[in-house]
Amino acid sequence: MAGSSNQRHRVRGVYLLTRESADTLTLCRGVEAALRGGVALVQYRDKSRDTERRRAQSRALRELTRAHDALLIINDDVALAMACGADGVHLGEHDGEIIAARTVLGERAIIGASCYNDLNRAEAAARAGADYIAFGAFFVSSTKPGARAADVRLLHQSAHIGLPRVAIGGLDAHNARPVIAAGAEAIAVLGAIWDAPDVEAAARTLTDLFDLPEFT
């Protein structure tokens, strides 16, 4: 059972992945700057075993995203998504079942699925009730240099699935336009924003790509 269509249509634009940090204040300042620049979705990713830090940071990000009318998605952790009141969860290949996550989080939750370069996996995720599917890596990523490579043609081939498609992997202001033109409703980025000297300006430049005449 898929989530709310009203929520699903909000999966569009720049999708910021957080960089793991023990400094909650620095993390929040960076996310807030990116939100000012137009980021529409934030995915909180922290693989540490520091439960208290993860709880505190996810709650702080929940407040920030609400203030900017953006979505907060938790990477991998259904229980944390429930605890902080996030909009949903993103599940990778080994992160649990979509149906199980739906049972916990409810019908209105946004559940995303990593599909890498696999159209069959994307179709299966849709049948299981995913609200968006993520493909990539489309370019070499410094975050995951060994990630499976995806071809932009996959975005055309997956149009029949009818779910928002998120593109990921080495995307920045210089290479994202063809990916968006091929059908990606959102682009997930990390280094293109976090490594920029001006986080807000970098986010705004990426956000503006979705307002170009050929994409509106």
C-alpha positions in Angstrom: 0.0 0.0 0.0 1.6 3.2 -1.1 1.7 6.4 1.0 -0.3 9.5 0.5 -0.2 10.8 -3.1 -0.2 14.3 -1.6 3.1 13.6 0.1 4.6 11.7 -2.9 4.2 14.7 -5.2 6.5 16.7 -2.9 9.4 14.4 -3.9 10.8 17.0 -6.3 13.8 19.2 -6.4 17.1 19.1 -4.4 17.4 16.2 -1.9 20.1 16.9 0.6 21.9 14.0 2.2 23.5 14.9 5.5 27.1 14.3 6.3 27.8 12.5 9.5 28.9 14.8 12.2 29.3 14.7 16.0 28.7 18.5 16.1 24.9 18.9 16.1 25.1 22.7 15.9 27.4 22.6 12.8 25.1 20.0 11.2 22.0 22.1 11.8 23.6 25.3 10.6 24.6 23.6 7.3 21.2 22.1 6.8 19.4 25.4 7.6 21.5 27.2 5.1 20.7 24.6 2.4 17.0 24.9 3.2 17.2 28.6 2.8 18.7 27.8 -0.6 15.6 25.8 -1.6 16.4 22.2 -0.6 13.1 20.3 -0.7 14.1 17.1 1.1 16.7 16.2 3.7 17.8 12.7 4.4 19.4 12.2 7.8 22.2 9.6 7.5 24.3 8.7 10.5 25.7 5.2 10.8 27.2 5.7 14.2 26.1 3.8 17.3 25.6 7.0 19.3 21.8 6.6 19.9 21.4 9.8 21.9 23.2 11.8 19.2 21.1 10.3 16.5 17.9 11.0 18.4 18.9 14.6 19.2 20.0 15.4 15.6 17.0 13.9 14.0 14.7 15.9 16.3 16.5 19.1 15.5 16.4 18.4 11.8 12.7 17.7 12.1 12.1 21.2 13.5 14.2 22.8 10.8 12.5 21.0 8.0 9.1 21.9 9.3 10.0 25.5 9.6 11.0 25.5 5.9 8.2 23.3 4.7 10.6 20.6 3.6 10.5 16.8 4.1 12.7 14.9 6.5 13.6 11.3 5.5 15.6 9.0 7.8 18.1 6.7 6.2 17.6 3.0 7.0 16.2 3.4 10.5 12.4 2.9 10.8 12.3 3.2 14.6 14.2 6.5 14.5 11.9 7.9 11.8 8.9 7.1 14.0 10.6 8.5 17.2 11.4 11.9 15.6 8.2 12.2 13.6 10.0 12.2 10.2 8.1 12.2 7.0 9.5 8.9 6.0 12.4 6.5 5.6 14.8 5.5 2.9 15.6 1.9 2.5 18.7 0.4 0.8 19.3 -3.1 -0.4 19.9 -4.6 3.0 17.8 -2.2 5.2 14.5 -4.1 5.7 11.3 -4.6 3.8 9.1 -1.8 2.4 5.9 -3.6 3.6 7.3 -3.9 7.2 8.2 -0.2 7.2 4.8 0.7 6.0 3.2 -1.3 8.8 5.2 0.7 11.4 5.0 4.2 9.8 1.6 4.2 8.4 0.0 5.1 5.0 1.0 8.7 5.0 4.7 8.0 5.4 7.1 8.4 2.4 9.1 5.3 1.8 11.9 5.5 -0.7 13.9 2.6 -2.1 17.4 2.4 -3.5 17.3 0.6 -6.9 20.8 1.3 -8.0 20.9 0.4 -11.7 18.2 -2.3 -11.5 14.9 -1.7 -13.3 13.5 -5.0 -12.0 14.2 -3.9 -8.4 12.4 -0.6 -9.0 9.4 -2.4 -10.3 9.4 -4.7 -7.3 9.7 -1.7 -5.0 6.7 -0.1 -6.6 4.6 -3.2 -6.2 5.6 -3.4 -2.5 4.4 0.2 -2.0 7.4 2.5 -2.3 6.6 6.2 -2.8 9.8 7.0 -4.8 12.6 5.0 -6.3 16.3 6.1 -6.4 18.7 5.2 -9.2 22.5 5.7 -9.3 25.3 6.3 -9.2 25.1 8.3 -12.4 28.6 9.8 -12.0 31.6 8.9 -9.9 30.9 9.8 -6.3 33.6 10.7 -3.7 31.2 9.5 -1.0 30.8 6.0 -2.5 33.5 5.6 -5.1 32.7 1.9 -5.7 28.9 2.4 -6.2 27.2 0.6 -9.1 27.1 2.7 -12.2 23.7 3.7 -13.6 23.0 4.9 -17.2 20.8 7.9 -17.8 18.7 5.7 -20.1 17.4 4.0 -17.0 15.4 7.1 -16.2 13.6 6.9 -19.5 13.0 3.2 -19.1 11.5 3.5 -15.7 8.9 6.2 -16.6 6.2 3.6 -16.8 6.5 2.8 -13.1 4.8 6.1 -12.3 6.7 7.0 -9.1 9.0 9.9 -8.5 12.6 9.0 -9.5 15.5 10.3 -7.5 18.9 10.4 -9.2 22.0 10.1 -7.1 25.8 9.8 -7.5 28.3 12.5 -8.1 25.6 15.0 -9.2 26.4 18.7 -9.2 25.4 21.9 -10.9 27.5 21.0 -14.0 26.1 17.6 -14.7 22.6 17.4 -13.3 20.7 19.0 -16.1 20.7 16.0 -18.5 19.6 13.8 -15.6 16.7 16.0 -14.8 15.8 16.2 -18.5 15.7 12.4 -18.6 13.0 12.3 -16.0 14.6 12.6 -12.5 12.1 14.5 -10.3 14.7 15.0 -7.6 18.5 14.9 -7.4 20.2 13.6 -4.2 23.4 15.5 -3.4 26.0 15.6 -0.7 29.4 17.0 -1.7 27.9 19.5 -4.2 26.4 21.3 -1.3 28.5 20.4 1.8 31.8 21.0 0.1 30.8 24.4 -1.3 32.2 27.6 0.2 28.6 29.0 0.4 26.1 26.2 1.2 23.1 28.4 0.7 24.3 29.6 -2.7 25.2 26.1 -3.8 21.7 24.8 -2.9 20.1 27.7 -4.7 22.0 27.0 -7.9 20.9 23.4 -7.9 17.3 24.3 -7.0 17.2 26.8 -9.9 17.9 23.9 -12.3 14.3 22.7 -11.7 12.9 26.1 -12.6 14.4 26.2 -16.1 11.8 26.4 -18.9 12.5 22.9 -20.2 11.8 21.4 -16.7 8.7 23.3 -15.7 
